[in-house]
Amino acid sequence: MVTSLRVLHVYRTYYPDPPGGLQEAIRQIALATKAHGVITQIFALSETPTPIECKRTEGVVVRARSWAEPASCNLGGRAAFTRFAKLAKQADVIHYHFPWPFADLLHLLVSPSIPAVMTYHSDIVRQRWLGRVYAPVMSHMLRSMRIIVATSPAYAQTSPILSDPSIRNKVRIIPLGIEESSYPKVGDDSVFHRIGISADQPYFLFIGVLRYYKGVHFLIQAAKMVGCKIVVAGSGPEGEGLRKLANEIGLDNVVFAGQVTDTEKVALLNRCHSLILPSHLRSEAFGMVLVEAAMFSRPLISCEIGTGTSYVNAHEETGLVVSPESPEALARAMNVLLTENGLAARMGAAARARYEKLFSGPALGQAYIELYREVCQ
């Protein structure tokens, strides 16, 4: 049996460039499998790939220049192919993270001889024109994988790609997870003074990049029906419009915290009454922030969009799942958690138990080491 493996993760960007949910998912897989002796390298592109090689706790990051980024698809040049080919020769398994169409070109043109697996994080939702042009290359890529990982049963069933009979038998379910030791143990409570609220007063919390699919505008509309603070932590392209909406409605209970540090995030998660993820589109394929909140024993509120969010947040067990695009439904869920005695505490405890069973570092690491060993046999 293989006891130590060299795994090459491939995705369009990675730390130290600005983080995102998928980059954090890769980091957590690398950290969780490190406990099983896996040696990780991560290949990515960057507009400023200096240094080319960067050693981090989870592994070594090797980057090439990103020459363009049409439709959020980073494209590399000759150096990208050269570095990827060199790294592939050093690895036992290549682990691609979908979607990144340029990775399909790397795989097709370099044609590595070692086993390849893929974690399928999301369908191509918004750039439908890209999906049509890219379909033949994508089909070849998917067929060449030994195993394709879906991050939840719901996504495997509802994705038109993953449910296709030509690849359906390759699909496995391994949910994303978090190695708890990778988070700060102590939060920075000064964040409460910075944003002007008391740590002792109840508040609902949204954390995330302010993007079109996050549904934060529905949360803001719901705020006028809820008698406590709602903290919106994060920045992004929708930020200015969301602040304008809150001003137009005349809300005094929505607090925009802006971008928060890791220790500020821990403080906010530790004290919030509940975590809310109002995402209303399938671009929210999993909702890693739900796992974060579950790790901190917080009850959850999310929307039913046919993805992994309703796998992480089990309705009426770890929290409440409501209809998307409905401020009224969000407000009802918040008011239930505020007023029903002991409900928030019970659901928070259940969320922590579900985290430990399905989404913890040990669960994540065990699932992926078994997958890697299987494809290397």
VOGU-3710 file (C-alpha; in Angstrom, 3 decimals, decimal comma):
1> mvtslrvlhv> 0,000/0,000/0,000  1,199/3,510/-0,801  2,011/5,305/2,477  3,283/8,634/1,152  1,964/10,401/-1,919  2,897/13,503/-3,904  -0,234/15,331/-5,015  -0,312/18,268/-7,439  -3,368/20,532/-7,082  -4,217/22,676/-10,112
11> yrtyypdppg> -6,382/25,805/-10,035  -6,339/29,236/-11,652  -5,230/31,261/-8,582  -3,928/30,583/-5,107  -2,429/32,284/-2,077  -0,620/34,657/-1,631  -2,948/36,279/-4,173  -6,290/37,498/-2,738  -8,202/34,550/-1,267  -11,505/33,051/-2,317
21> glqeairqia> -13,663/30,156/-1,233  -12,209/27,673/-3,682  -8,618/28,529/-2,826  -9,475/27,983/0,831  -11,063/24,632/-0,043  -7,795/23,528/-1,677  -5,817/24,708/1,353  -8,032/22,688/3,664  -7,678/19,514/1,563  -3,909/19,940/1,583
31> latkahgvit> -3,808/20,499/5,351  -6,121/17,559/6,053  -4,160/15,119/3,864  -0,819/16,309/5,238  -1,670/14,350/8,397  -1,600/11,207/6,220  1,848/11,952/4,801  0,705/13,584/1,562  3,242/15,997/0,066  1,363/18,798/-1,688
41> qifalsetpt> 2,302/21,091/-4,532  -0,142/23,626/-5,945  0,079/25,065/-9,456  -1,674/28,343/-10,218  -1,417/31,514/-12,295  -0,894/35,057/-11,053  -0,629/38,519/-12,565  2,520/38,971/-10,442  4,046/35,500/-9,962  6,992/36,655/-7,866
51> pieckrtegv> 8,275/34,602/-6,240  7,547/31,753/-8,624  7,804/29,244/-5,790  6,322/29,899/-2,366  6,553/27,518/0,614  3,488/27,446/2,834  2,304/25,268/5,719  0,065/23,201/3,456  2,632/22,736/0,677  4,633/24,445/-2,048
61> vvrarswaep> 2,887/26,860/-4,423  4,345/27,232/-7,932  2,955/30,000/-10,142  3,226/31,167/-13,729  2,177/34,464/-15,296  -1,510/35,066/-15,958  -1,642/36,952/-19,248  -5,401/37,525/-19,426  -8,561/36,830/-17,452  -11,596/36,684/-19,769
71> ascnlggraa> -14,775/35,678/-17,908  -12,722/34,917/-14,758  -10,722/32,312/-16,710  -7,035/32,999/-16,161  -4,915/32,205/-19,227  -1,197/31,447/-19,157  1,573/31,350/-21,722  4,430/28,996/-22,555  5,844/29,142/-19,008  2,565/27,781/-17,638
81> ftrfaklakq> 2,811/24,650/-19,788  6,508/24,175/-19,013  6,094/24,487/-15,236  2,984/22,345/-15,153  4,720/19,579/-17,133  7,697/19,623/-14,756  5,468/19,454/-11,687  3,383/16,642/-13,176  6,514/14,511/-13,599  7,236/14,888/-9,881
91> advihyhfpw> 3,721/13,931/-8,716  1,892/10,669/-8,081  -1,583/12,179/-8,567  -2,843/15,337/-10,274  -5,855/16,887/-8,570  -7,694/19,377/-10,788  -10,286/21,809/-9,429  -13,167/22,622/-11,783  -14,073/25,037/-13,284  -10,911/26,353/-14,921
101> pfadllhllv> -10,954/25,785/-18,710  -7,238/26,575/-19,069  -6,487/23,549/-16,871  -8,246/21,409/-19,468  -5,802/22,726/-22,094  -2,871/21,992/-19,790  -4,088/18,437/-19,338  -4,840/17,922/-23,025  -1,569/19,300/-24,410  0,850/18,089/-21,712
111> spsipavmty> -0,966/14,743/-21,385  0,479/13,610/-18,024  0,909/9,868/-17,609  -0,080/9,731/-13,918  -3,599/9,305/-12,496  -5,781/12,403/-12,479  -8,781/13,226/-10,305  -11,032/16,261/-10,218  -13,070/18,052/-7,584  -16,051/19,525/-9,393
121> hsdivrqrwl> -16,912/22,636/-7,410  -19,500/24,292/-9,631  -21,232/24,255/-12,993  -20,448/27,164/-15,312  -23,481/29,245/-14,395  -23,141/32,822/-15,615  -20,823/32,525/-18,626  -23,151/30,311/-20,676  -21,515/31,343/-23,961  -18,215/30,048/-22,585
131> grvyapvmsh> -19,887/26,764/-21,644  -21,069/26,218/-25,213  -17,689/26,981/-26,791  -15,837/25,010/-24,162  -18,124/21,933/-24,069  -16,038/19,600/-26,318  -12,821/20,264/-24,383  -14,647/19,898/-21,069  -16,152/16,591/-22,154  -12,708/15,218/-23,024
141> mlrsmriiva> -11,338/16,412/-19,685  -14,098/14,801/-17,643  -13,842/11,479/-19,462  -10,092/11,345/-18,817  -10,454/11,625/-15,021  -10,190/8,491/-12,873  -12,595/9,913/-10,291  -14,700/13,092/-10,234  -15,593/14,381/-6,785  -18,855/16,209/-6,171
151> tspayaqtsp> -19,020/18,129/-2,920  -22,590/17,126/-2,028  -25,232/14,584/-3,082  -27,576/17,383/-4,169  -25,034/18,894/-6,551  -24,242/15,513/-8,103  -27,938/14,934/-8,729  -28,886/18,382/-10,019  -25,826/19,230/-12,122  -26,565/18,503/-15,801
161> ilsdpsirnk> -22,867/17,689/-16,246  -22,366/15,341/-13,305  -25,637/13,520/-13,921  -24,691/12,773/-17,544  -24,636/8,973/-18,078  -21,195/9,129/-19,753  -19,457/10,183/-16,524  -21,982/9,459/-13,777  -20,224/6,250/-12,732  -17,012/8,195/-12,021
171> vriiplgiee> -18,670/10,553/-9,510  -17,954/10,278/-5,762  -19,235/12,443/-2,949  -16,689/14,069/-0,649  -17,896/17,244/1,064  -15,568/20,148/1,631  -14,280/20,602/5,153  -12,175/22,613/7,559  -9,201/21,606/9,685  -10,068/23,366/12,935
181> ssypkvgdds> -6,437/23,910/13,946  -5,965/26,134/10,859  -8,159/28,849/12,440  -7,069/31,341/15,108  -7,884/30,115/18,615  -8,647/33,607/19,920  -10,795/36,200/18,188  -10,150/39,931/18,002  -13,022/41,444/19,982  -11,957/44,967/19,023
191> vfhrigisad> -13,999/44,434/15,866  -17,166/45,161/17,864  -15,895/48,620/18,807  -14,796/49,217/15,227  -18,236/48,490/13,771  -20,143/50,139/16,615  -22,081/47,281/18,201  -21,967/45,541/21,564  -20,617/41,985/21,616  -23,404/41,112/24,084
201> qpyflfigvl> -26,334/42,137/21,887  -27,830/39,565/19,508  -26,938/39,957/15,854  -27,197/37,896/12,687  -24,078/37,562/10,575  -23,324/37,347/6,880  -19,705/36,766/5,848  -18,561/36,568/2,250  -17,553/38,346/-0,912  -20,353/40,698/-1,957
211> ryykgvhfli> -21,140/39,122/-5,322  -24,296/39,008/-7,436  -25,317/35,498/-6,389  -24,998/35,971/-2,614  -28,519/37,389/-2,244  -27,474/40,032/0,288  -29,981/42,494/-1,170  -32,765/40,125/-0,048  -31,215/40,038/3,426  -31,172/43,833/3,565
221> qaakmvgcki> -34,837/43,962/2,535  -35,586/41,437/5,295  -33,842/43,566/7,928  -36,769/45,961/8,251  -38,854/43,018/9,554  -36,316/41,923/12,194  -35,733/43,588/15,545  -31,981/43,145/15,914  -28,716/43,989/14,217  -27,549/42,301/11,001
231> vvagsgpege> -23,799/42,455/10,384  -22,606/42,186/6,770  -18,885/41,341/6,758  -16,988/41,368/3,485  -16,316/43,444/0,406  -16,899/43,014/-3,302  -18,452/44,399/-6,470  -21,967/44,649/-4,997  -20,872/46,557/-1,891  -21,718/50,098/-3,010
241> glrklaneig> -25,142/49,090/-4,311  -25,979/47,267/-1,079  -25,083/50,278/1,053  -27,211/52,468/-1,196  -30,145/50,052/-0,828  -29,882/50,101/2,973  -29,861/53,914/2,939  -32,863/54,082/0,607  -34,887/51,792/2,874  -33,790/53,832/5,895
251> ldnvvfagqv> -32,386/50,950/7,917  -30,504/51,515/11,150  -29,966/47,849/12,043  -27,715/46,793/9,126  -24,008/47,178/9,883  -21,456/46,951/7,067  -18,237/45,682/8,647  -16,184/45,722/5,453  -13,343/43,262/4,976  -12,493/41,501/8,240
261> tdtekvalln> -9,300/39,809/9,382  -9,201/36,141/10,328  -9,211/36,996/14,031  -12,079/39,470/13,582  -14,027/36,765/11,740  -13,495/34,352/14,626  -14,801/36,964/17,090  -17,893/37,623/14,953  -18,639/33,915/14,515  -18,173/33,219/18,216
271> rchslilpsh> -20,781/35,788/19,271  -23,371/35,845/16,463  -26,904/34,578/17,095  -26,907/32,813/13,723  -25,043/32,756/10,409  -27,081/33,681/7,328  -26,199/32,725/3,762  -28,978/34,139/1,545  -27,429/33,015/-1,768  -30,142/32,523/-4,361
281> lrseafgmvl> -28,280/31,123/-7,399  -26,426/27,877/-8,116  -23,148/29,742/-8,269  -23,175/29,117/-4,498  -22,272/25,472/-4,922  -21,423/24,581/-1,316  -21,195/27,505/1,097  -17,964/26,994/3,041  -18,987/29,774/5,443  -21,771/27,466/6,664
291> veaamfsrpl> -19,118/24,950/7,673  -17,179/27,716/9,424  -20,226/28,704/11,457  -21,068/25,067/12,255  -17,532/24,628/13,571  -18,302/27,480/15,999  -21,628/25,873/17,034  -23,754/28,526/15,354  -27,234/27,773/13,940  -27,576/28,375/10,204
301> isceigtgts> -30,039/30,020/7,828  -29,723/29,366/4,089  -31,839/29,073/0,935  -32,893/26,005/-1,018  -31,078/26,319/-4,350  -30,426/22,649/-5,130  -26,751/22,708/-4,165  -24,568/21,716/-1,231  -25,833/24,496/1,036  -28,799/22,334/2,078
311> yvnaheetgl> -26,415/19,434/2,712  -24,329/21,457/5,138  -27,401/23,057/6,703  -29,856/20,245/7,413  -33,306/21,853/7,648  -34,781/21,931/11,174  -31,692/20,131/12,507  -28,727/22,509/12,170  -30,810/25,509/11,177  -33,513/26,619/8,784
321> vvspespeal> -33,620/26,365/4,984  -35,991/28,824/3,299  -37,142/29,748/-0,179  -34,660/31,837/-2,204  -35,270/35,433/-3,261  -37,716/35,970/-0,378  -37,031/38,686/2,209  -40,164/37,557/4,043  -38,884/33,976/4,380  -35,496/35,172/5,639
331> aramnvllte> -37,179/37,453/8,184  -39,448/34,655/9,438  -36,460/32,359/9,951  -34,529/35,031/11,846  -37,501/35,823/14,066  -38,052/32,127/14,842  -34,447/31,776/16,014  -34,774/34,973/18,055  -38,008/34,101/19,812  -38,231/30,316/20,254
341> nglaarmgaa> -36,630/29,535/23,596  -33,501/27,384/23,314  -33,922/26,666/19,600  -30,780/28,521/18,487  -28,649/26,712/21,076  -30,015/23,276/20,123  -29,479/23,879/16,411  -25,998/25,266/17,053  -25,046/22,106/18,969  -26,433/19,970/16,141
351> araryeklfs> -24,440/21,998/13,599  -21,239/21,324/15,549  -21,994/17,595/15,705  -22,621/17,500/11,947  -19,361/19,374/11,360  -17,391/16,836/13,373  -18,951/13,904/11,509  -18,879/15,190/7,920  -16,875/18,405/7,509  -13,964/18,245/9,968
361> gpalgqayie> -10,301/17,985/9,053  -10,067/14,280/10,015  -13,147/13,421/7,916  -11,824/15,374/4,930  -8,321/13,937/5,150  -9,486/10,341/5,462  -11,795/10,619/2,458  -9,133/12,068/0,167  -6,268/9,792/1,228  -8,486/6,809/0,443
371> lyrevcq> -9,276/8,301/-2,974  -5,594/9,003/-3,760  -4,520/5,516/-2,732  -7,276/3,960/-4,803  -6,255/5,681/-8,051  -2,579/4,865/-7,437  -3,146/1,110/-7,121
//
